[in-house]
Amino acid sequence: MSVGLIKLEQQISRLKQQAVQFDAAKWFDKNRYMQAQPSLFDTRVFRTKSLKLSDYVDEISEAMTHLPPSEQRHAFAFAIERIGSQMEAVLKVLKSTPVWAKENKLNTPKKAKVYKKAVQKIMQSSHELYQELSQNHEFERRLQEMIDLRRLQMDKANGNEAAKLNAEILALHARLGRCRKAITATEQKIQEVEKSQNR
């Protein structure tokens, strides 16, 4: 496991401890507003339906243990992105408690910001780069579709229309070439980051 993922697991472990304290204090029972937190109870973020915050952190832990291999870039990127959204949703609930606010002022003034930055830093390689790669692949797919469509149109086009379509195809091929170069560059960045994490 890379250093980045180990650090991410450590952050989840801390989140679990905080969630257990949250549940012990019965914050959900005391504050109905928290029960309506859309990011926490949104089925697109969590499958869990519970009034125990630790159950949501358990879902995050389970997702970490079942991460797809990093070679499956799209699936891995999606899983990491989802874990990041889930952690932010849990953190948002924790931050809405007076205890969190009090600790934040007395002990570590920028605790929440530091936490978020840490998560972002850990996930940068396995989130932003994979997201960038995913976007580039989507551009590649769209450009190829546009080329294929114009080729079909050329079969039915007259001389002037065919010449215009041919020019568009050439321009799209140039864009496709740049897109594929970007894909290669991003893949190289990912390999470099993963090598540095595994050292």
C-alpha positions as CSV (number, residue, x, y, z in Angstrom):
1,M,0.0,0.0,0.0
2,S,1.3,3.5,-0.9
3,V,2.2,6.0,1.8
4,G,-0.7,8.2,0.6
5,L,-3.2,5.5,1.2
6,I,-1.7,4.6,4.6
7,K,-2.1,8.3,5.7
8,L,-5.7,8.3,4.4
9,E,-6.5,5.2,6.5
10,Q,-5.0,7.0,9.5
11,Q,-7.3,10.0,8.9
12,I,-10.3,7.6,8.7
13,S,-9.2,6.0,12.0
14,R,-9.2,9.5,13.6
15,L,-12.6,10.2,12.1
16,K,-13.9,7.0,13.6
17,Q,-12.8,8.0,17.1
18,Q,-14.5,11.3,16.7
19,A,-17.7,9.7,15.4
20,V,-17.7,7.3,18.4
21,Q,-17.5,10.3,20.8
22,F,-20.3,12.0,18.7
23,D,-22.5,9.0,19.1
24,A,-21.8,8.7,22.8
25,A,-23.0,12.3,23.3
26,K,-26.2,11.4,21.2
27,W,-25.8,14.6,19.1
28,F,-28.2,13.3,16.5
29,D,-30.9,13.0,19.2
30,K,-30.2,16.5,20.5
31,N,-30.1,18.2,17.1
32,R,-32.8,17.4,14.5
33,Y,-31.0,19.8,12.0
34,M,-28.1,17.3,11.8
35,Q,-30.5,14.6,10.8
36,A,-31.4,16.6,7.7
37,Q,-27.7,17.0,6.6
38,P,-28.2,16.3,2.9
39,S,-24.6,15.4,2.2
40,L,-24.6,12.7,4.9
41,F,-27.9,11.1,4.1
42,D,-27.8,11.5,0.3
43,T,-27.9,8.0,-1.2
44,R,-25.3,9.2,-3.8
45,V,-22.8,9.7,-1.0
46,F,-23.7,6.9,1.5
47,R,-25.6,3.7,1.3
48,T,-25.9,3.7,5.1
49,K,-29.1,4.8,6.8
50,S,-28.4,5.3,10.4
51,L,-28.5,7.8,13.3
52,K,-25.1,6.7,14.4
53,L,-22.3,8.6,12.8
54,S,-19.8,5.8,13.3
55,D,-21.9,3.6,11.0
56,Y,-21.1,6.0,8.2
57,V,-17.4,5.9,9.0
58,D,-17.6,2.1,8.9
59,E,-18.9,2.4,5.3
60,I,-15.8,4.6,4.5
61,S,-13.5,2.0,6.1
62,E,-15.2,-0.8,4.1
63,A,-14.7,1.2,0.9
64,M,-11.0,1.5,1.7
65,T,-10.6,-2.2,2.2
66,H,-12.3,-2.9,-1.1
67,L,-10.5,-0.3,-3.2
68,P,-10.0,-1.5,-6.9
69,P,-6.4,-2.0,-7.9
70,S,-4.7,1.3,-9.0
71,E,-4.2,-0.3,-12.5
72,Q,-8.0,0.0,-13.0
73,R,-7.5,3.8,-13.1
74,H,-11.1,4.9,-13.7
75,A,-12.6,2.6,-11.0
76,F,-9.8,3.5,-8.5
77,A,-10.3,7.3,-9.2
78,F,-14.1,7.0,-8.7
79,A,-13.6,5.1,-5.4
80,I,-11.1,7.6,-4.0
81,E,-13.3,10.5,-5.1
82,R,-16.3,8.9,-3.3
83,I,-14.3,8.3,-0.1
84,G,-13.2,12.0,-0.1
85,S,-16.9,13.1,-0.5
86,Q,-17.9,10.8,2.4
87,M,-15.2,12.0,4.7
88,E,-16.1,15.7,4.0
89,A,-19.8,14.8,4.7
90,V,-18.9,13.3,8.1
91,L,-16.6,16.2,8.9
92,K,-19.4,18.6,8.1
93,V,-21.6,17.0,10.7
94,L,-18.8,16.9,13.3
95,K,-18.1,20.6,12.8
96,S,-21.8,21.4,13.5
97,T,-21.5,20.3,17.1
98,P,-20.6,22.8,19.9
99,V,-18.0,20.4,21.3
100,W,-16.1,20.5,18.0
101,A,-16.3,24.3,17.9
102,K,-15.0,24.6,21.4
103,E,-12.1,22.2,20.8
104,N,-11.4,24.0,17.6
105,K,-11.0,27.3,19.4
106,L,-9.1,26.1,22.5
107,N,-6.7,23.5,21.1
108,T,-6.1,23.7,17.4
109,P,-7.5,26.9,15.9
110,K,-7.4,25.6,12.3
111,K,-8.1,22.0,13.0
112,A,-10.8,21.6,10.4
113,K,-8.8,23.4,7.7
114,V,-5.7,21.4,8.5
115,Y,-7.8,18.2,8.3
116,K,-9.3,19.1,4.9
117,K,-5.9,20.1,3.6
118,A,-4.4,16.8,4.7
119,V,-7.1,14.8,2.9
120,Q,-6.7,16.9,-0.2
121,K,-3.0,16.5,-0.2
122,I,-3.2,12.7,0.3
123,M,-5.8,12.4,-2.4
124,Q,-4.2,14.8,-4.9
125,S,-2.2,12.1,-6.7
126,S,-5.0,9.5,-6.6
127,H,-7.9,11.9,-7.1
128,E,-7.0,15.0,-9.1
129,L,-4.7,13.2,-11.5
130,Y,-7.1,10.3,-12.0
131,Q,-9.9,12.8,-12.5
132,E,-7.8,14.6,-15.0
133,L,-7.1,11.3,-16.8
134,S,-10.8,10.5,-16.8
135,Q,-11.7,13.8,-18.3
136,N,-9.1,13.5,-21.0
137,H,-10.5,10.0,-21.9
138,E,-14.0,11.5,-22.0
139,F,-12.7,14.2,-24.4
140,E,-11.0,11.5,-26.5
141,R,-14.2,9.5,-26.7
142,R,-16.3,12.6,-27.7
143,L,-13.8,13.7,-30.4
144,Q,-13.7,10.2,-31.9
145,E,-17.6,10.2,-32.0
146,M,-17.5,13.6,-33.8
147,I,-15.0,12.2,-36.3
148,D,-17.1,9.1,-36.9
149,L,-20.2,11.2,-37.3
150,R,-18.6,13.4,-40.0
151,R,-17.3,10.4,-41.8
152,L,-20.8,9.0,-42.0
153,Q,-22.0,12.4,-43.3
154,M,-19.3,12.5,-45.9
155,D,-20.7,9.3,-47.5
156,K,-23.9,11.3,-48.3
157,A,-22.4,14.7,-49.0
158,N,-21.8,16.5,-52.3
159,G,-18.4,18.0,-53.4
160,N,-18.5,21.2,-51.3
161,E,-20.1,19.6,-48.2
162,A,-17.6,16.7,-48.4
163,A,-14.6,19.2,-48.6
164,K,-16.0,21.1,-45.6
165,L,-16.5,17.9,-43.6
166,N,-13.1,16.6,-44.5
167,A,-11.5,19.9,-43.2
168,E,-13.5,19.4,-40.0
169,I,-12.3,15.8,-39.7
170,L,-8.6,17.0,-40.1
171,A,-9.1,19.7,-37.4
172,L,-10.7,17.1,-35.1
173,H,-7.8,14.7,-35.6
174,A,-5.4,17.5,-34.6
175,R,-7.4,18.0,-31.4
176,L,-7.5,14.2,-30.8
177,G,-3.8,14.1,-31.2
178,R,-3.3,16.8,-28.5
179,C,-5.8,15.0,-26.3
180,R,-3.9,11.7,-26.5
181,K,-0.6,13.6,-25.7
182,A,-2.3,15.0,-22.6
183,I,-3.5,11.4,-21.6
184,T,0.1,10.1,-22.0
185,A,1.5,13.1,-20.0
186,T,-1.1,12.5,-17.2
187,E,-0.3,8.8,-17.1
188,Q,3.4,9.5,-16.7
189,K,2.6,11.9,-13.8
190,I,0.6,9.2,-12.1
191,Q,3.4,6.7,-12.5
192,E,5.9,9.2,-11.0
193,V,3.6,10.0,-8.1
194,E,3.0,6.3,-7.3
195,K,6.7,5.6,-7.5
196,S,7.4,8.4,-5.0
197,Q,4.6,7.2,-2.7
198,N,5.9,3.6,-2.7
199,R,9.5,4.6,-1.7
